[in-house]
Every structure is written in C-alpha cells, then in structure tokens.
Amino acid sequence: MPAGQRCKSDPSKSAVERFMQTFPAVIAEDRWGLEKQQRMFNYPDDGYFEVFLRPEAALRRARQILTRLERAERAPKPPSPEAAA
C-alpha cells in the first residue's frame, strides 16, 4: 500500500490500520472455508455427476468435453504397431 493511503470506508484511519484490524477476521474466514473444502476431499468421486441448469449450457458442454478427455487419458492405450515389429 502506498504510504499515507487512507481507508475509503473510514478516512480517519490509514489503510494499513484498517488492514491490521480486519486481517485476523479475513484469515479466520479463509481458514474455515479451507477446512470445509478439505473435508470434501475425503468423499469419493465415484458416481458423482453434476446437474446443470439451462443457462449453463456452454459450461455444461465444456465440462463434458473435459470429462471425455480425462477418461480417454485414463483408458489403457493399445500397443503401437511399431512396438510389435
């Protein structure tokens, strides 16, 4: 932050003072969110699928393409003809 920058929501305080006041709460919220997110990694993805709404058609199409590509990467590769020779 530039030296002397004032807080827009409270011009009587410097931006650094406001940052120091709010930082612990922001970190606590981030930690809470990360802990919740980490717990979700404990659930298996087997059988997981998403339900899309109509306005999300482009997003749905992109995710379907990515899912197909991911499955293709995981599928066993057939031996190449050069390797057999």
Buried (B, 14 or more C-beta within 10 A) or exposed (E): EEEEEEBEEEEEBBBEEBEEEEEEEEEEEEEEEEEEEEEEEEEEEEEEEEEEEEEEEEEBEEEEEEEEEEEEEEEEEEEEEEEEE
